[in-house]
Amino acid sequence: MELSKEVIHLLKKNAQDETRPECVEDGEYFIPYDWFGGNMDDAYNGGVEDGAIHLSRTILDDLGIEYK
């Protein structure tokens, strides 16, 4: 299966974003509930966004496509 240039571009754009745990400084343990001020809906949506970033990176890595 071959991906279109448009899909690869979207995956690269998404893969270059930082996940929330990558934003935490000084090796601090990441707690989604605290990060989103106790709002569970926001914490869930943040996890969905981070999952999309990781999935994009995994797909590009498996295809041997550089995204950094």
N, C-alpha and C positions, 0 to 999 in steps of 0.2 A: 504494500500500500504506500502510495506516495502522497505527501501533504502538499497543498498548494502554497505558493509563495506568501499569499495573504495569511493563511493559517500559521505558517512558520513565523511571520512577522508579529502576529498577535501573541504567539507563545513566547517569543524573545522579549517583547515588551513587558509581558506579565512576569517572566522569569527574572527580570532585572530589578523588580521591586524588592524591598526588604520586608521580611516577615516580622511580626511584632517581637518574637524572641530575639531576633538579630538586632533590634533597636535597644535592647536593655544593656545598660553600661555596667562595667566593673564585674561582669560575671554574675550579676544578681539573678536569683531564681525568678523565672517568669511565671506570674499567676494571672491568667486571663480575667478572672473575676475582679481583681484589684485594678488591672490595667484599664478596664472599662467602667470603673467607679461603681461596681456592684450591679450594673445593668446586664442581666443575663442574655437579653436579646442582642445587645451590642457585642457581648463576648462571643456568642454563637456566630454572628455574622463575621466577626474578626477571624474566627477559626475557619470559616468557609473561605474567606479571602486568602488566608495563609495557606490553606489546602490547595487552592488554585495555583498559587505561586509554586508550591512544591511539585504539583503535578506537571506544570509547564517545564520546570527544571528537569524532572525525571524523563519526560518525553524527549526533550532536546538532548539530554545526556545519552539516552539510549540510541538516538539517531546520529550521535557524534557531531551535533551542531553547537558551535560556540555561542554563548549568549552574554558573556560578561563584558 
